[in-house]
Amino acid sequence: MTIQRSKWFKATGLAAVTAVTAFAIGAVGVMGATSASAKDWDLPLAWPDGNFHVKNAKTFAAEVKKATNGEININIHPGGSLGFKGPEMMTVLRDGLVPIGDFYLGQQVGEVPIMGLEGQPYLVNGFEGLKKLYKSWDPELAKAAKKYNIKILYHVPWPRQYVYTKVPISKVDDLKGIKIRTYSKSTTALFNKIGMTSVQMPWGEVVPSLAAGTIDAVTTSSSSGVDGKFWEFLKYMYPTSHVWGSNIVAVNLDAWNGLTASQRTAIEATAKRLEPVFWAVSSEEDDIKSKTLNDNGVAMGMVSDAMMDDMRMRTKSIVDDYVKSTGASASNVLKAFRASGG
């Protein structure tokens, strides 16, 4: 832990902090605390500054500051500027290297399998289905997070998923052999099943890999397509909506327990109030960003019913295998989800 903290201080330019501040970090996982009731927290995100998750986090930080009368000041650090990559953020939070952070649930499946539920192929149809899933899924996520020494404050889904390619596609077999960037265990398995060659990598490596020709296709949202200026590399985008994925903002439990009861209540109330607002932002995001992509030359392709059915058929076993490997928790969530009409 000493080595990790020294790296953290160097990365954030805080190597010369006082002994009192260093003690505060070790005790409650916060930066720059000036008193027992005032906290200065750093919140890192892997996404670039213009990304809607970053904008949401900035809104959350501003509202938390108001709700706590300025006692909790959350500093937003987008674009991996603190040196932490997206897939490692849950571990970074667990270990208290930062008190609060943002991470993509689907990238944590290796450590916490239940976090990959929404990322199973063709399980959820749209935002309304996702809301129904979360009603059953939330309690399991909360339990899993607690075991990892973190508490979830809010979660926000990405817009629907696309397959971006250099060549036109009309059927599944047209995708055979194309190297595609994937970002989770389920998307990697999915695209291998339909005959593509999956290359799993974090977001920060996508644009360099496109530029180098290491990959020829990408699966992601329209938001990330704009973030990466995909029109410089890819010509087509196909709305396959094959999986869903969400980001969560979570807090280290040691840092959380170091707050006063009134601060915790104010932060939870703020997160609860803003979460549906952030979901609405995500819903609108796809229309805005897909138009930006189209206006810059990425053509919106059509996915036929026959192609969609073929993709579902080829990937059905992935869901079955996931439920078997995850155990009763996933099975029970899915039973409740389907009973609700999901």
Summary of the structure (lengths in Angstrom):
residues: 342
radius of gyration: 20.5
end to end distance: 43.9
largest distance: 65.0
contacts: 1161
relative contact order: 0.16
helix: 54%
strand: 16%
